Amino acid sequence: MIKIKIYRFLSYLMIFSFLISACQRSGNENIDVDIFFGAETISGDGKDLFAENDSTIIFKGADFRTNSVKRSGNYSYITSPKNKFALGITIPGVKADNYVQISIWRKAINAKSLLIAGSTEPDAFYQSTSEAKVSENGWEQLELEFFIPPNYTDDELKIYVWNNSNDTIYFDDYSIRIKASKEYPVYNEQALYLETDTTEYLKLLDVRMRAFDIGILQTDDEDWVKGFVFGDGKMMKTKLRLKGDWLDHLYGDKWSFRLKLKSGNTWNRLRTFSLHNPKARNGADEWFLHKIAQSEGLLTTRYGFIPVYLNHKNLGMYAWEEHFTKQLVESQDKREGPIVRFFEDVYWDKVRGKKADIDSIEIPFFEAAVVKPFSTSKIVEDTATYHQFLIAQNLLQQYKLRTKTASEIFNIDALARYYALMDVFKGYHSIIWHNQRFYYNPVLCKLEPIVFDAYTELGFSQWIDRTFIGDITYHSVNLQNEPILMMRELFNDYEFVNTYITYLELYSSEGFLEKMTKDFGEEAMRYDSLIQMEFPELQFDIPRLYEHAISVRNDLASFKKSILERQMEDKKWKNVSKTTQTYTKGLDGYFAKNLVVAYKMKQTNDSILIKVVSYFPDPVLLLGVGNSNQKISEFLHPEPELDAYTYKNKVEYEFWIQYPALFLFIMVGEHNETVTSEIMQWPEPDAGLSPLQELMRNNNFPDEQLIERIHGNEIHVRKGKITIDHPVIIPQGYQLHIKAGTEIDL
């Protein structure tokens, strides 16, 4: 039976390889540039220099070669303010998706210089670096590695160095390699095979080209394509689309994907998951942090590495990651509950606007960011989870508006672990507002953070100007934007801060780091060795973690002291919004899609109340609603015109419709452009009290006569003799801890 299964699997794979063999668009398959220059070979007239491996490649300025300083051979090339632009070469025949590697070595007291590559057309394409990655004997190596973008219209590539200092800089061992595509290592590990037919593959290419044209990837439901996955010895139908926000997920042929397997199929016990370049999350570092988080009881996406083939082409090593489905929660022994986040598309609209050469775009992206659940349709259709989502939505809105304390909104133990872990392991990318994901725990009636997306290709970055996030030292009044104020407000809750300090101490301790290294270090190193076959510059470096942990330990004492002093006086940091803010006028219509928000507020027997909230800086006209984004099924008469949004002044309008609708049709100001906005199939959040918050308010919880402290979901009763002459309510999901010797007289 097993042999038959494997045979069928291989047969299907061979058939699909044949069917798609002609569907891939190719660039220049013939380009093969390999140039090495060390200033060693000079022309007969003494005017020019030749590449060592190709005498047809000429570099001007033989007068600037010198034998006074060299890295290898007998000569190097000298630059100064007199010849600050040097070693220029134009490579012909360069096409979209070609793979380029350039390196050069420099030496100077003040090595302020850049290695540059770009198109001959002004501002069309530009890559540069001034940061040396390797140094030896006073020499530093500059490297550029990139793919030519798919919308590249030039057929040449300029390469040169720029000495932008007032000093002399020497250059040597100049290497240029350009290939039609990148060759990836072949791994012995079991691979995952993705297959699409020609039509579906071309659709992926079109979505990718659209992303490069606007500067970021923005997807919708129409961008999914059909395909097959071959893995775990079986063939499975799937839907897939490109994923990732930035274009680093789409360069060359190593794209990132989101996959949804057809019902009844799973791969690695997952139905919905992502595949992305390991470099996008700094190699094995992301995996290591996920394992630590899971060992500490924090929710996190399952994560791993696997070689991937697309349409029988080897794409090297990928990272796979679980998506935000109920399996994420249930696999980590939590009761099913909705996962929510701030919908970030409006933020990426702002980024897209900047990419489009609009000098300065200001839109209320945070104010307009709605709270959305994952698996929206399933949430809305199920009465129990829909009710849970409405509670979760209000909790997240309380967080956004800063109307409740951290301990009222979140499972404090989980939140404190999360922030402490991100501090010690410098996973600051995870705490950016649009990267945060939260699970609503229906037992505790509170939100819990999910560890996710902690690193970028930049690796461990010091995203903050202090050793750890909680070390706030100033009031913020009319200074910072709303997402920063939202995070700062967490640290006005001393219950949270004290728990956070406890975990900072634990996670930065030598004992904890040694245990994590013992538990997960060997497997991380194994993954690291596989990743380095493709990305030798990535290195899983445990000593780096220890270095920052030492800094945390060194600064904790003074932080604890300052917190204790502030707590004694019950001082709070001021987090006051800006008093004024102006927004960009005359925006393109696509901004209205996410700046005009519609909600289904309630439904009676024969009609539905829709509420529209506009954050668009220009007037908008409401045309009607529809079940698709192609056709209006119910027009509004007369057509309401909503005023332009101004800072902190929501523009609202309500109307009744007769039939269910999924989209609102809008006409935008001076452009007379019609766009559609999704109608949220739930009421607008009002940041109202959760059932637990109401219970606590109505029943004086926690009862100070009985309860000494609350830690996470643990309630600790005061020790000694206690007389209770009134009702005491303990919320569902909490554990009651009573010390030996305690007497309670009821």
N, C-alpha and C positions, 0 to 999 in steps of 0.2 A: 504493500500500500504506500509506503513512504517513497519507494523508487518511482512509482507511477506518478505521485504528486510532484516530485522534483522534475520528472521528465516533462510533465505538462507545463510546469512553471517555465522551464527553459524553452519549450516550444512556443509558448505565448510570447516570451521575450524576443525570440528570434523573428517571429512574425511581425511584431511591432517595430523592431529595428528596421526591417525591410520597408514597412509602410511609411515610416517617417524619414527615411534616408535622404529624401530630396527636399525636405521642408524647411531646412535651416537657411536663412539668408546669410551669405558670407560677405566678408569684407575683402581685403586684398590678401588672397591666400599665398601670394608669391613673395611678399616682402620678407626679407631676412637680413637685417642690418646688424653688423657686429664690428664695432670700431674700437680700437684701443690706441691711445695717444699718450706718449710720455716725453715728447719734445726731443726725441733721440735722433730722428731722421730729418735732414735738411736738404733742400733742393740745391741743384748745382750752382744756381746764381746766388744762393745764400739769402733769398728773400722769403721763402716759404718753408713750412714744416709739414711733414707727411705723417699720417697715421702709421704706426709700426706694422700693422697687419694688412694695410691696403694703401698702396702708393697713389691711388687715384683720389684719396681723401686729403684735402689740402687745408691747412690752418695758416692764416696770415700772421705776419709779425714775428719773423725769425729773430729779429733784433732783441726780442724780449725773452729769449731762452737764456738760461744761466746755469753755470756749473757750480756756483757758490753754495747752493742749497738744493738737495734732491732727496726724494724718498726712495726711488729705485733708479737703476741705470746711472747715467752720468749727468743728466740735465733735468731741470724743471722749467716752468713757465712763470715769469714774474709779472705782476700787475701793480699798478699805482694809480693815483688820480689822473695821470697822463693817458693811460689806456684802461680805464675802469671797466669798460665793456670789452670782454676778450673771449677768445676761443670759441667764436661763433661758428655755427654750422647749420645749414638748412638741409633737412632730409626730405627728398621727394617721395611721392608714392605712398604717403601715409593715409590710412583709411580708418573709418569708424571701427572701434573695438580692437584695434591693434594694441599689443601689449608692449609697454616701454619701460626699460630699466636704464637709469643713468647714474653714474657715480663719479666723483672726483675727490682728490685729496688736497687739502690746503694747509698752509703753515704761516703763522704770523703772530706777532705780539697782540695786535688787535685784529682778529680774524672776522671783521664785520663784512660779510660778503654773502652772495646768494648764488645758487645754481638755479637756472631758469629754463623752462621749456614752454613754448606757446605757439599759437597759430601765427601765420603771417598777416592775417586779417586782424585789425585792431580790436582788442577786447573780446574776441570770439572764444578764445580758450587760453588759459594761463595756469601754469603750475610752478611753484618755487619752493625752495627750502633754504634756510640759513642755519638750521640746527644740526650739529654734528652728532651722529649716533655712535661712532667709534672713534677712538683716539689712540695713537701709539707714537712714542718718541717725538712728541710735539706736533705730529701731523693729525689732522681731523678729517674724517670722511663725510662728505655730503652725498645724500642719495635721494633720487626721485624714482618712484615706482608707480605707474598709473596706466589706465586704459584710455585710449582715445574715445571720447563720448560718441554715442550713436548718431547724434545730430551734428557731427563735425562736418563742415562744408568745405574746409580748406583741403588741399592735397599735399601740403608741406608742413613740416614741423621745425621751428627754430629752436636751437639750443645754444646757451651761452652762460658765462659767469659774469657777475657784476661785483666789482670791488667798490662798495659804497662807504669806504673809510678814507681817511687821509694818510693811510700807511701803506707799506708794501706788503703784498700777500703773494705767496708762492703757490702754484698749483702743479699737480703731477698725477700721473696714472688716471687718465680720463677715459672712461668706458661708456659706450653707448650701445645698447642692444634693443632692437625693435623686431618683434615677431608678429605674425598674423594673429595669433592668439596665445594665451598662456597654456603651457603644458603642466598638468597637475600630476602629482605622484600617484602611483597605483598602489592601493592598500590591499593587504591580505584579509583585513577585517570584512565581515559580512556587510554588504552594501544595500542601499535602498535605490530602487529604479523607478523613475517617473517617466511616463510615456503620454504623449498627446498626438493627435493627428495634425495634419498641415494647417487646417483652418484654425484650430484652437491655438496652435503655436504662434501663428501670425497675429492672432488677437493679443497674445501676451507681448509680442514685439511692439504692437501699436500702443498698448498701455504704457510700456516702458518708454517709447519715444515721447509720448505725451508728458510723462514725468520729467524727462530731460528738457523738454520745451518750456515747462513752467517752473522748473527748479526743484520740485519735490514730488513725491509720490502721493497722490490722493486717489483713493479707490472708492467704488460703489458696488452695488450688487450686480451690475451689468458686467463687471470685469472678471467674474468667475468663469473658468473654462472647464470643460470635461476632460478627464484623463484616467489613467490607470496607475496604480502603485503595485510594484512587485517587491514583496518583502515577507519575511517570516514564512517563506516557502509557499506563498499563495499570491494570486492576482486579485486586486480589489479595485472597484470603481471608486473614483474620487472626483470632487471638485477642487480646483486649485486656483490661486491668484497670486500675483506679486504682492509682497509685503515689505514693510519698512517705510520710514518717513523720508530719510535722507537718501541721496543718490548713491551713497557707498554700498547700498544693498542691491544696486542694479548695474554696476560697472562690469565691463567685459561680458563673459557668459556665466559668471557665478552669481546668479540672482537669488534673492530670498523669496520664500514661498509660504503661504498659508494653505493647509490642506484640510478638507472635510471629507472623510471617508463615508461611503454610502452606508446607510443604516444596516446594522448586523455585522459590519466589518470593523476590526481594530488592528492597529499596528502598535506593538509594544504596549498593549492595553490602552491605547489612545485612539479616539475617533477624530478629534480636531487637534492639530498641532502645527508648529511652524518649523521651517528649515532656514537657517541663515548662516552667513559667513562667520566662522569662529572668531575672526579678528574683530568683528563688530562689538563683541563683549569681552575683548581682551583675553581670548583663549580659555585656558583652564581656570582662570581666576573666578569667572562667573559660576562655573560648576562647583568649585570649592566653597564659595559663599552659600550657594543653595543647600549644599549638604550640611553645613554648619547650622544654617537657619532651621532646617528640618529637624536636626538633632536637638535644637532648643525649643521645639514645639511651635515654631512659627510656620504659617502656611507659606508655601513657595511652589512654583511650577517645577514639575519634573523636567530634568535637563540632562542631555548627554551628547555624544558625538557619533557620527556615522558617515562613511563615504557615500556620495550620491552621484547617480548618473541621470542625465536628462536626455531622452531620445537617443539612447545608447552612447552618449558622449560623457566621458569621465569628467566630473567637476570637482574632484578632490574631496577633502574633508569638510563636513558641515556640522553645525550644532543643531540639534533638534530640541524643541521646547513645547511643553504642554500648553494648551490654550486654556482660557478661563471658563471651564465648564463645571458641571456638578461633580465630575469625576475627580477634579483637583481637590475638592473639599472632602469628598467621601473617602478617597484614598489615604487621607491623613487623619482619619477617624473623627471627622467633624460631621455634625448633622447638616443635611442639605439646606442651603440658604443662598440668596442671590449675591452675586458679585457685582459691585458697582464702581463707577469711576466718573470723573468729570470728562464729558465728551470734548475731545481736543481738536476737532476739525476746524473750529473757528480760530484757534491759535495758529494752525498750519496755513489758514487763509492769509493771516498776517505775514507769515514767513514767505509765502508765495508772492505776496505783494512786494516784499523787499527784493526778492529774486528778480522781479520784473522791472528793476531799475527805478522804482518809485522811491525817491530820496528818503522820505520819512513818512511812514504810515502809522497812524495811531487809531486803533479801534478798541472798543471795550470787550476784548476777547475773553477775559476772565469772568466778567459780569454775565456774558452771554453763554458761558459754558454750562450746558445743562447736565444734570445727573442722569446717567443712563445705565441700565443693567446690561450684562452680557446675556446672550441667548434671549433676546428681547421677546420674540414671539412666544417662546415657551413660558416665559415669566407671565406675560399678559394673559395667556390662555388658562393658566392654573390659578385657581382662586387663592389657595394658601400662599404660594410663592409671590403672587401679585400683592397680597396684603403685606407680606414681609418686605417687598421692595418699597412700598409706600413709606414704611417706617424707616428703612435704610436711606431712602431719598431725603427724608427730613433730617435725619442725623447728619448726612453729608452736607446738607444745606446749612445746618447749625455750625458745622466746622467752617464752611465757606464764609458765613456772615459773622462768625466769632460771637455767637449769642449764647453758647454754653461752654463749660469747661471741658478739658480733655477727658476727665474721669466720668463725665456725664455722657459723653459721646462714644468713647472707645473702651475696649478691654485694655485697661491701663497696663497690665503686666505684658501683654503682647506688644502694645505700642512702645513701651519703654525698652523692651528687648530689641525691637526693630530699629529704633533710633540709635541705641547704643552699638548695635552690630554694624550699622552703616557708618558710624563714627570710627570704630576701631579698624574696620576693614576698608574704609574710604569708599564705600559704595554710594556716593552722594547722588549719582545719576538717578537712583531709585526714588529719592525723596522729592524730586521736582514734581510740582503739582500735577502736571499732565501725565506723569508716569506712575502715579500712585494708583493702586488697586486695593479695594477693601471688600472683605467678606462680612456679610451681616450674619452674626451668630444668633439664631432664633432662640437659643436657650438663655443667653445672657441679655438679649435685646440690645446688643452693642456691636460696633464695627471693629474688625480686626484687620491689620495691614497684611498684604501679601508681598513677600520679598520677590522682586522682579526687576530685570533691566538695571542692574547695579553699576555696570561699567560700560565704557565706550571704547572705540579703537585707540583713544588717548591713554587708556590704562588707568592707573591710580592717579587721580587728579585732586588737587587741593581746591575744591570748589568753593570753600569758605575761607575767610580770613582769620580763622582761629582753629585751635586744636580739635574742638568738638562743637557741634551745632548749638548745644544748650548754653554755652558760655556767652550769654548776651551781656553787653556792658553799657548799653545806652537806650534811651527812649527813642521811639520812632514816631515823630509827629510831622506829617506832611512831607515825608521823605521817601518812603518805599512803596512799591506796588502791592496790590491786594494779596497775591499768593504768598509773598514774604511775610506780610502781617499775619496771615492765617496760620503759618507755621510758628511764628514767634509767640502767638497767643497760647499755644500748647504749654509753653514754659512758664506761664503764670499760674499753672496748677501745681501746687507743691506736692500733692500726692503722686502726680506723674513724675515730677523732677526727682524726687527722692528715690523712686523706683528706678528711674533712668540712671541715677548715680550708682545704685547697687549693681546694675548690669554693666556699666562702664568699668567698674572695678573688677567684676568677674571676667568680662571678655578681654580685658587688657592684661590680665594676669598671666605670668609665665606658665602656670599649671594648665590653664585653659588652652592656651595656644599649643602647648606641647601635646595635650590630649587630642586636639583637633588635627594636628599634624600626624599623630599616630593613627587616628581613625581614618583619615581621608587623604593624607599626604601621598601615600604610595600610589593610589589610584589616580590622583591628580597628576602625578609625575608621569604615569603611563600615558594618560591623555595628552599631556604636554609634549611627550616625545613624538606622538603621532602628528600633532598639530605642527610641530617644528619641521617636519618633513616638507610642509608646504609654506610655512611662515617661520623661517629661522629666527626672525627678529623678536618673535613672541617667546617669553620665558616665564614659566611659573616660578616665582621667586619668593619663597617663604620669608627670607630675611627682611624683605621690604615690609611685610606685615609686622614683624617684630619691632622694626624701627618706629613705626607710628604708634604701636602699642606702648612703647616706652615713653613717647611724648605724652600720650594720654595719661599714663600713670603719674608722670612728673607734674602735670598740670591739675590733677584731680584735687589735691589737697587744698589749693587756694580756691578752686571752684566750690568745693564743699563748704569751705568757710564762708564765702560770700553768700551762698544760698542759705546757710543757717542764719546769718545776720539778717538777710532780707525776710526770711520766714518769721523770725521773731518779731519783726515790725510789720509783718503782713504787707510788704511792699509789692507792687505789681509794675511790670514794664508797660509803658504807654505804647499802644499800637493804634495810632490814629491815622485814618485815611487822608490822602491828599484833599485839599479843599477845592482845588480847581483842576480841570483836565480838558483839553480841547482835542477833538477828533477830526480826522481827515474827511473832507467833503469830496463829492464827486467820485465816489468809489465805483469800481466796476460791479456789475450785477452779481457776480459769483459770491461777493461778500455777504449779500442779503440772505443767501441760502442758510447760513448759520447764525446771522445776526438778528434775523426775524424768527422768533420761536413760537410755535403753536402747541397748545395742550388741549386734550379732550377732558374737559372739567367734570361733566356729568352727563348722564343719559336718562331721559324719561321714556315713557312708552313709545312716543312717536317723534322724538327730536333729541338732538345732541348739542350741548353747549360747548363751543370752541372759544378758547381764550388765546389771543395773540399778544405777545410782548415783543416790541421792537427795540433793538439796540442799534439800529442802523442810523448813521449820522445825517442822513438825508430823508426827506419824506418818502413814504412808500404807499402804493395803491394796492388794496386787497381786491383781487379779481374773483376768486372763488375757490372751490376745493374739488378734489378728485381722488379716485382710488388708484390711479397711476400718475406718474409725473409727466404724462404725455397729453392728457386731455382733461379739461374741466368738466365735471359731471353736474355741478351745482353752482350757478353763478350768484354773486352778491349784487343786489340792486337796492339802493344805489351803491356804487363801489366806494367803500370807506377809504379815506386818505389819512394815514397816520403821520403825525408830526415827526420831525427829526429828533433823534435821541440826543439828550445832553447829559453831562456827567451827573450820575446819581438820580436821574429823573426818568424812571421807566415810562415808556409809552405803551398803554394797554388798550385793548379793544376786545369786546365779547360779542358773539353772534350765535344764532341757532341755525342748525342745518337739519335736514330731514333724513339723510342717509349717511351711513358710515363713510369716512374718508381718511385717506392716509397722507394726502399732500395738500398744502396750501399754495395757491398761485399768487404771485406778487409781481407788480410792475415797479421798477426802480426809477425814481426821479428823472433826471435829465437824459438818461440813456434810453428811456422807453423800452427797457429790456425786461422780458418776462422770465422769471426764475421760479423754482419750486422749493418749498421748505417742508421738511417732514413734520407731520402732526404727531406729537408724542401721545401715545394711547393711554395716558394717565394724567391726573390733575397736576397743576403746577405745585411744586413744594412750597410750603409756607413756614418751614423750620419749626413746626409745631412739636409739642411734647410727644415723646414715645410712650408706649404703655408703661414701661419701667419708670420713666421720669415722672409720669403722672402718679404712679403708685408711691414713689418716694416723696413727692410733694404733698400728697393727701394723707400720708401715714407717717410723716416725720421720720423717714428712713434716711440715713441710719440712726437708730435709736441710741443716743449717746449714753443713756443709763445702762444699756446692756452691751453695746458694741464698742470694743476698744479701737479696732482698725479694720479696714477692708483692703485686701491685697489680691488684685485680680478678681477671681470668683470665690475667694476664700474670706469668710467673715470670722473674725477672731473675737470671742467673747471675753469681757473683762474678768480677771481672776478675783476670787473672793466670794463674799456672800452678796447676792443680788436679789432684791424683791421687785417683782413685776406685778403691777396692779392695773395694767392697761394692755390692750391687744398689741402684739408685736408681729409684724409681717416680714418674712424672709422671702425675697423674690425667687422664683423658679430658676434653677441652674447654679445657685450658690451653695457652697459647702460651709457648714457651721463647725467651727473649731472651738472646743471647750477644754480648757486646761484642767489637769487633774487637781482635785481639791476645791473646785468651784462649786458653790451652792446657789441654786436658783429657787427662790420661794415664789410660787405662782399663787 
